[in-house]
Amino acid sequence: MRKTIMALAFASIAFSANAETIEQRIAPCLACHGEKGQSETENTPSLGGQQAPYTLIQLFMFREKLRVSEPMNEMAKPLTDDDLRLFSDFIANVPKPAPPAENGDPARMQRGQALVQQHRCDACHNPDLSGKENVPRIANQREDYLAKTLAEYKDNSRHGYDASMADVMAPIMPEQIADLAYYIARMR
């Protein structure tokens, strides 16, 4: 399924470059990241409500291959600086992901919340984890994507534009990542 979606997105690159409206140009992005802001694609982040400055930086990093993810590098390659700003502003206005209907396991929620407070996730990402400026919105993000990303920061295989996430993740035990991702994905 993911390969099919990516193939469709790549096929849309030529269409996107000639499309006139931002809605037409961003359609290939939303095919993977969620038309209504919430991704249904495994290990693919939901972009709804993401901070425009954060998205701008990420798109720039993908375009310049400072952050490597082959589908994203290819999609961002033809984008101009004006395109990056246009896409970032559009994404900031897409509805944010909704929390799951179920409340989640109370014990896991409590452990995850304690980890967020202990490691001060709520300082940089805001108390409601909505993000700010160049800090991403992580509330109600896909659980699988959160767990993957946190593990990559922990093992230093994912590099941000600064070392803050590697520092934050250093004391977190690998088995705690699951509870952290579980809680963040279910924020109310």
N, C-alpha and C positions, 0 to 999 in steps of 0.2 A: 504494500500500500504506500509506504513512504517513498519507495523508488518511483512509483507511478506519479505521485504528486510532484516529486522533484523533476521528473522528466517533463511533466506539463509546465512546470515553472520555467525550466530552461527553454522550452519551446516558445514560451511567452516573451522571452527577452526581446526578440526582434519586434514583436507587437508592441511591447511596452515603450520602446524607444520612439515609436512613431505615434503613440497614443496621445491624444490632446488633453485629456483631463487627468487629474491626479488619481481619481477613482479608477480609471482604466489602467494607469501606469502601476498602481500599487496592487492591483488584483493578483498578480503572481505571488507577491509577498504574503498576502492574506490567505492564499490557497494553502499554505503550510502553517502560517502563524495564527490563523483563525479569522474568518470574515467578521465576526462580531467581537473580536478582541481576545477570544479564548481558543487556543490551539487544541486540536483534537489529534495532532500528529505526535507520535511517541518521541520523547526527548527533544521536542521543538518548543521553544518558549512561547507563551502567550504574550502578545505585544500590547494589548489594550491598556490604555491609561499610562503607558510608559512615559517617563520624563523625556521631553524633547531634547534637552542637552545631552542626556545619557545616550539616547538613540543616535543622535548626531555623531557622537564620539565613536560609538560601536560601528556605525556604517562607514565612517572614515577609516577605522581600523581594518574592517573587512576589505574595503576598496584598496587600501595600501598593503594588504596582506600582513599587517601587524598582528592581526588575529586571524588564525587559519581555520577555515571551515569551507571546504571546497564549494558547496552550493552557494554560500553567502559571498565568497570571494568572486565567483563568476557573476552573480546577480549585481554586485556593487561596482564591478569594474567599469562599466560605461557611465556611471553616475557622476555628474558634475558637482561642484560644491553647492550650487543652488539647488540641485536635485536632492542632495543630502539634507539640506535645511527643509525643503518642501516635504519630503518623506517623513522626517522627524516631527515636524509640526502636525502633519496629518495623523500619525500614529498616536501622538499625545491626546488627540481628540476622539480616538476610537474607545468605545466603552471598556472599562476595566473588567477583568475576569470576576465572575461572581463566585462566592464561596460555595463549596459543595452543599447539597441539600442536607446531608447527614452531618451531625455534629462531630463525629469521630470518637475514637476510644478515649475516655477521660484520662486514663493513666498516661497514655502517649502524649495527649495534648498538654498535660501538666508538665511532663518531662521536657517537651519541646519549648513550652513557654519559659520554663526555668533556664534553659540553654540560651534562648534569645536574650533574656535579662542578664544572665551571668556574663555573656560574651558581648553584651552591649550592641547587639544587632539593631536595637531600637534607637540607638543614638545616631548612627549614620543613615539608616533607612527610614527613620521617623518611627514614633511609637506604634503607628498602625501599619508599618512596613510599606508605605505608599511611595517611598523614595523621594528624592529631592535633587534638583539640578543634575549633576553627573553621577548620582547614586541611583541605581535602578529600583523600580517598584518590584518587590518580591512577594507581596501578599497575594495569595490565591494563584500563585504560579503553579505550573504543572509539577506534581510531586516527583515524577521521574527525572524531569529536567533539573529541579533543585538538587536532588540527591547526587546526580551526575556532576553538576557544576561544583557543588560543595566538596565532593570527593576529589575533583580535579584541582581545586584550590589547595586542598589538604596535601595532595601528593606532588604539588607544584608542577603539574602538567598543563595547567591553565594559568596564563599570566594576564593580569589586568594591566591597566596603564599606571598602576602604582602597586606597591607590595602590601597594601593594607589587608586584603582578604587572605593572603597567605599568612600574615601575622595573626589574624583573628582565628583562622582555622588550625593553627599549630597546636594549641592545647586541647582541641576537640578530638575525642577518640573516634575512630572510624565507625564504631557501632552506634555512636550518638548522632551521626549524620542522618540516619533513617528517621529518628524522632524529630530532629530539627526540620527536615524536609516535610514530614507528615504534618507538623504543626503549622508551618508557614503556608502550606497549600490549603489549609482549612481555616485560615484567620476569619474571624467574624467582625 
